[in-house]
Amino acid sequence: MELISTEFLSALIAIIIIDLVLAGDNAIVIALAARNVPKHLQKRAMIWGAVGAVAVRSSLTMVVVWLLRIPGLLFFGGAILVWIAYKLLLPEPEDDNGARLNAADSVWGAIRTIVIADLMMGLDNVLAVAGAAHGSFLLVILGLLISIPIVVWGSTMIMKFIDRFPAFVYVGAGVLAWTAAKMMAGEPLLRPFYADYKLVVPLMFMVIVAGVLWAGFVKNHRRWESRISARLASFARQPNANFANPRSTTGGNAMLKVLVPVDGSPNSLHAVRHVVNQFMKSSAMEIHLLNVQPPFSRHIARFVSKKNRNDFHRDEGEKALRPIKHMLGSFGVPYSVHIEVGDKAKLIAEAARRLRCDQIIMATARKNSLTRMIEDSTTNNVLELTDVPVEIIAGDAVSKLERYGIPAGIGTALALLIVAAAD
């Protein structure tokens, strides 16, 4: 086949299209594997992981026809991918002292995971590439190399989405678990068994996908509970962890500095009522109200002047603070107001440190465990970031929509999953 010919170019375009169609799983694996890598090394992990995956897939394409003759290989590869999907749900591992792995270990661990996952997923996918290449190794290499930038770009977009919506990790793991179940269901060795027992395949899809997600959820929930309990226990052991032991002094009198994050929700009123009750018992308190506004995205910010952005954030902050200021004013409680823009948890922890506060008092919604795991919790993040004792005030009870709607939605999704697998 000549390099500059219609046949060569058409085959190359076909391979590129096939690679891109099959690239969704790869982009998800790369994003999930690299999410625990330090921010400044994530791009390196994604690029080298993609390069390693290309090298493995290129070699695999040349021998895939022979490999697929090995009995049980697809089933075995799917089983490994199930384990990878589960492991990608979990955060970066820690040593016995709670310290994170070093950056080099994280990067190489991410690259290794990407390459192994791509190897498993590529067992049946590369058949399409091999057929389109007509035996040309050069076509395989060129097609994969051209698709690398698009795969890396796609994984970068998924990474940003995960940073903003952490629950998407479960969606990505679910996709990988589905891919694993599809591989296992396609095992030629077991086709007679699947044909005799038609319910096995849909049940296998349900068990694998639901099992991976539930196992990851339980593991993460237990880890989250243990970390939060440990943080609260450490705060309780500090000498300045309650209202009776302020560390700040003003004019020779003990003065307790308290930071109260306010977001305009009804739950904020619960924290403020608690502060008012404490102020009624002891007026030696310096109260700081903090409202954190989410920043504009860079795509929107470039069309709005800095002054207009600042005015907007100030107005929104004042709107959120209005009922809180009214309540404190009605009881004659003095306070200071701070309005900032950025990451809420980071700015709360930073403000408590900068103002030398003795305590952070914040309310949290009484959400169920499932909701807390699939959404990013500001309270959890503050507990992770700050060394200032935190007192958590229970907010409003969970809504009926959350109590019944989320489990019903998950149940419906599983039912649709069975129907799709049965087809």
C-alpha positions in Angstrom: 0.0 0.0 0.0 1.6 3.3 -1.1 1.9 6.0 1.5 0.4 8.8 -0.7 -2.6 7.1 -2.1 -6.4 7.2 -1.7 -6.4 3.6 -0.2 -3.8 4.6 2.4 -5.5 7.8 3.4 -9.0 6.2 3.6 -7.6 3.4 5.8 -5.9 5.9 8.0 -9.1 8.0 8.4 -11.0 4.8 9.2 -8.5 3.9 11.9 -8.6 7.4 13.4 -12.4 7.3 13.6 -12.4 3.9 15.2 -9.8 5.0 17.7 -11.9 8.1 18.6 -15.1 6.1 18.9 -13.3 3.7 21.3 -11.5 6.5 23.1 -14.3 7.3 25.6 -13.3 4.5 28.0 -9.6 5.5 27.6 -10.3 9.1 28.5 -12.3 8.1 31.6 -9.5 5.8 32.7 -6.9 8.4 32.2 -8.9 11.1 34.1 -9.8 8.8 37.0 -6.2 7.4 37.4 -4.7 10.9 37.3 -7.1 12.6 39.7 -5.1 11.6 42.8 -1.8 12.8 41.3 -0.5 16.2 42.5 -2.0 19.0 40.3 1.3 20.0 38.8 2.0 16.4 37.7 -1.4 15.5 36.4 -0.7 16.5 32.8 2.5 14.5 32.8 0.7 11.4 34.1 -2.0 11.7 31.5 0.4 12.2 28.6 2.7 9.4 29.5 -0.1 7.1 30.4 -1.6 7.8 26.9 1.7 7.2 25.3 2.2 3.9 27.2 -1.3 2.8 26.3 -0.7 3.6 22.6 2.5 1.5 22.7 0.7 -1.4 24.3 -2.3 -1.2 22.0 0.0 -1.0 18.9 1.7 -4.2 19.9 -1.6 -5.8 20.8 -3.0 -5.1 17.4 -0.4 -7.2 15.7 -1.1 -10.3 17.8 -4.7 -9.8 18.9 -6.1 -12.5 16.5 -3.7 -15.0 18.1 -4.4 -13.8 21.6 -8.2 -14.1 21.3 -7.7 -17.8 20.6 -6.6 -18.2 24.3 -9.7 -19.7 26.1 -11.1 -17.4 28.8 -8.9 -14.4 27.9 -11.7 -12.0 27.5 -13.4 -13.1 30.7 -10.1 -12.8 32.6 -9.4 -9.4 31.1 -12.9 -8.2 32.1 -12.4 -9.5 35.7 -9.2 -7.4 35.9 -11.0 -4.4 34.6 -13.7 -4.8 37.3 -10.9 -4.6 39.9 -9.4 -1.5 38.2 -12.9 0.2 38.1 -13.2 -0.4 41.9 -9.7 0.8 42.7 -10.3 4.0 40.6 -13.2 4.8 42.9 -10.9 5.0 45.9 -8.8 8.0 46.8 -5.0 8.0 46.8 -3.7 5.4 49.3 -2.0 6.5 52.5 0.7 4.9 54.6 0.3 3.8 58.2 0.9 7.4 59.4 -1.8 8.8 57.2 0.7 10.4 54.8 0.0 10.4 51.1 2.3 8.5 48.7 5.0 10.7 47.2 4.5 12.3 43.8 6.7 9.9 41.9 4.8 6.9 43.2 1.5 8.6 42.3 2.6 9.4 38.8 3.9 5.9 38.1 1.0 4.3 39.7 -1.4 6.3 37.5 0.6 5.5 34.4 0.6 1.8 35.3 -3.1 1.8 35.9 -3.8 3.5 32.6 -1.6 1.1 30.6 -3.1 -2.0 32.3 -6.7 -0.9 31.9 -6.1 0.0 28.2 -4.5 -3.4 27.7 -7.6 -5.1 29.1 -10.1 -2.9 27.2 -8.2 -3.2 24.0 -8.4 -7.0 23.7 -11.6 -7.0 21.6 -11.5 -3.4 20.4 -8.3 -3.7 18.4 -9.9 -6.2 16.2 -11.7 -3.4 14.4 -8.4 -1.5 14.1 -6.6 -4.5 12.8 -9.2 -5.1 10.2 -9.1 -1.5 8.9 -5.3 -1.5 8.8 -5.1 -4.4 6.3 -1.9 -5.7 8.0 -0.1 -2.3 7.9 1.6 -1.6 11.3 2.4 1.9 10.1 -1.3 2.7 9.7 -2.0 1.4 13.3 0.8 3.6 14.7 -0.2 6.8 12.7 -3.9 6.4 13.7 -3.2 6.0 17.4 -0.6 8.9 17.4 -3.1 11.2 15.7 -5.8 10.3 18.3 -3.5 10.9 21.3 -4.0 14.7 21.6 -7.8 14.2 21.4 -7.8 11.5 24.0 -5.6 13.7 26.3 -7.8 16.7 25.7 -10.9 14.6 26.5 -9.4 13.3 29.7 -8.4 16.8 30.7 -12.1 17.9 30.3 -13.3 14.9 32.3 -10.7 15.8 35.0 -12.1 19.3 35.3 -15.6 18.0 35.5 -14.6 15.6 38.3 -13.0 18.5 40.2 -16.2 20.4 40.0 -18.6 17.4 40.5 -16.8 14.7 42.4 -19.7 12.3 42.0 -18.8 11.9 38.4 -16.1 9.5 39.6 -18.9 7.0 40.2 -20.2 7.5 36.7 -16.8 6.9 35.2 -16.3 3.8 37.3 -19.7 2.6 36.3 -18.8 3.0 32.6 -15.6 0.9 33.1 -17.6 -1.7 35.1 -20.1 -1.9 32.2 -17.2 -2.3 29.7 -15.8 -5.1 31.9 -19.2 -6.9 32.0 -19.4 -6.5 28.2 -16.1 -8.2 27.8 -17.0 -11.0 30.1 -20.3 -11.5 28.3 -18.5 -11.7 25.0 -16.2 -14.5 26.0 -16.5 -17.2 23.2 -15.8 -20.0 25.7 -19.0 -19.2 27.6 -21.3 -18.5 24.8 -23.1 -21.9 25.0 -23.6 -21.4 28.7 -25.0 -17.9 28.1 -27.3 -19.2 25.4 -28.8 -21.9 27.7 -29.3 -19.5 30.6 -30.4 -16.2 29.1 -30.8 -14.3 32.4 -27.1 -14.8 33.3 -25.9 -12.0 31.1 -28.3 -9.2 32.4 -27.7 -10.4 35.9 -24.0 -10.3 35.4 -24.2 -6.7 34.2 -26.3 -5.7 37.2 -24.1 -7.5 39.7 -20.8 -6.2 38.3 -21.9 -2.5 37.8 -23.9 -2.3 41.0 -21.3 -4.3 43.0 -18.4 -2.1 42.0 -20.3 1.1 42.7 -21.6 -0.1 46.1 -18.3 -1.6 47.2 -16.6 1.8 46.4 -19.3 3.7 48.1 -19.1 1.7 51.3 -15.3 1.8 51.4 -15.3 5.6 50.8 -18.0 6.2 53.3 -16.2 4.2 56.0 -13.0 6.1 55.3 -14.8 9.4 55.3 -16.5 8.6 58.6 -13.3 7.5 60.3 -11.4 10.6 59.1 -14.1 13.1 60.2 -14.5 11.3 63.5 -10.7 11.5 64.0 -10.7 15.2 63.2 -13.5 16.0 65.5 -11.9 14.0 68.3 -8.6 15.9 67.8 -10.5 19.2 68.0 -12.2 18.1 71.2 -8.8 17.4 72.8 -7.5 20.9 72.1 -7.5 23.2 75.2 -9.3 26.0 73.2 -11.9 23.7 71.7 -14.9 25.2 73.5 -16.4 28.5 74.6 -15.0 28.2 78.1 -11.4 28.3 77.0 -10.8 31.3 74.6 -7.2 31.9 73.7 -7.6 35.5 72.5 -7.5 38.5 74.8 -8.6 42.1 74.4 -7.7 44.7 77.0 -6.8 41.9 79.5 -10.2 40.2 79.1 -10.6 36.8 77.6 -12.2 37.2 74.2 -13.4 34.3 72.0 -13.0 34.8 68.3 -15.6 32.9 66.3 -15.9 32.5 62.5 -19.4 31.8 61.2 -19.6 30.9 57.5 -22.8 32.1 56.0 -24.1 31.0 52.6 -27.7 32.4 52.6 -29.3 29.0 53.2 -31.7 28.3 56.0 -29.1 26.1 57.6 -26.9 29.2 58.3 -29.6 30.5 60.6 -29.2 27.4 62.8 -25.5 28.2 63.3 -26.2 31.9 64.0 -28.9 31.0 66.6 -26.3 28.8 68.4 -23.9 31.8 68.4 -26.6 34.1 69.8 -27.4 31.6 72.6 -23.7 31.5 73.5 -23.4 35.3 73.4 -26.3 35.6 75.8 -24.4 33.4 78.3 -21.1 35.2 77.7 -20.7 38.5 75.7 -16.9 38.2 75.5 -17.1 37.1 71.9 -15.7 38.5 68.7 -18.0 37.3 65.9 -16.8 37.2 62.2 -19.4 36.4 59.5 -17.9 35.1 56.3 -19.7 34.7 53.0 -17.8 33.1 50.1 -19.1 33.7 46.6 -18.3 31.3 43.8 -16.1 32.9 41.1 -17.2 33.3 37.5 -15.8 30.8 35.0 -12.9 32.2 32.9 -15.2 32.0 29.8 -17.7 34.4 31.4 -15.2 36.5 33.4 -13.4 37.8 30.2 -16.7 39.5 29.1 -17.3 41.2 32.5 -15.1 43.9 33.9 -13.4 43.4 37.3 -15.4 46.2 38.8 -18.7 44.7 37.7 -17.7 41.3 39.0 -16.7 42.7 42.3 -20.0 44.7 42.5 -22.0 41.6 41.7 -20.2 39.4 44.3 -20.6 42.1 46.9 -24.3 42.5 46.2 -24.9 38.7 46.3 -22.9 38.5 49.6 -24.9 41.2 51.2 -28.1 39.5 50.1 -27.0 36.3 51.8 -25.9 38.1 54.9 -29.1 40.2 55.3 -31.2 37.8 57.4 -28.2 36.9 59.5 -27.4 40.6 60.2 -31.0 41.2 61.0 -31.0 38.4 63.6 -27.8 39.4 65.3 -28.9 43.1 65.3 -32.2 42.2 67.0 -30.3 40.6 69.9 -27.6 43.4 70.0 -24.8 41.0 69.0 -21.8 42.8 67.5 -20.1 41.3 64.4 -17.7 41.9 61.6 -18.5 41.0 57.9 -16.2 39.4 55.3 -17.1 38.7 51.7 -14.6 36.8 49.6 -14.6 35.1 46.2 -13.1 31.6 45.5 -13.1 28.1 46.8 -15.5 28.0 49.8 -13.7 25.5 52.0 -10.2 26.9 51.4 -11.2 30.4 52.1 -13.0 29.4 55.3 -9.9 27.6 56.6 -7.7 30.5 55.5 -10.0 33.2 57.1 -10.0 31.3 60.4 -6.2 31.2 60.4 -5.7 34.8 59.3 -8.2 36.1 61.9 -6.7 33.9 64.6 -10.1 32.5 65.4 -10.6 30.1 68.3 -13.5 28.3 66.7 -15.4 27.8 63.5 -19.1 27.3 63.9 -20.9 26.1 60.8 -24.2 24.4 60.1 -24.5 21.4 57.8 -27.6 19.9 56.2 -28.7 16.6 57.6 -28.2 14.7 54.4 -28.2 11.0 54.1 -25.0 9.1 53.6 -25.6 8.5 49.9 -26.0 12.2 49.2 -23.0 13.2 51.1 -20.8 10.7 49.1 -22.0 11.8 45.7 -21.7 15.6 46.3 -18.8 17.7 47.4 -19.4 18.6 51.1 -18.0 22.0 52.2 -18.1 20.9 55.8 -16.0 17.8 55.1 -13.5 19.8 53.2 -13.2 22.4 55.9 -12.5 19.7 58.5 -9.8 18.3 56.2 -8.1 21.7 55.7 -8.3 23.6 59.0 -6.5 23.2 62.4 -9.0 25.5 64.1 -11.6 23.6 66.1 -14.9 23.2 64.3 -18.3 22.9 65.9 -21.0 21.5 63.5 -24.6 22.5 64.0 -27.2 20.2 62.5 -29.4 21.9 60.0 -32.8 21.1 58.5 -34.0 17.6 58.1 -33.4 15.8 54.8 -36.1 16.4 52.2 -38.5 13.7 51.0 -37.1 14.1 47.5 -33.6 13.3 48.7 -34.8 10.6 51.1 -36.8 8.7 48.5 -36.0 10.3 45.2 -32.3 9.4 45.0 -32.7 5.7 46.0 -35.6 5.5 43.5 -33.5 7.0 40.8 -30.7 4.6 41.4 -33.1 1.7 41.4 -34.6 2.9 38.1 -31.1 3.2 36.6 -30.4 -0.4 37.6 -33.6 -1.6 36.1 -32.8 0.1 32.8 -29.4 -1.4 33.0 -30.9 -4.9 33.1 -33.2 -4.2 30.2 -30.3 -2.8 28.1 -28.1 -5.8 28.9 -31.0 -8.3 28.1 -31.3 -6.7 24.7 
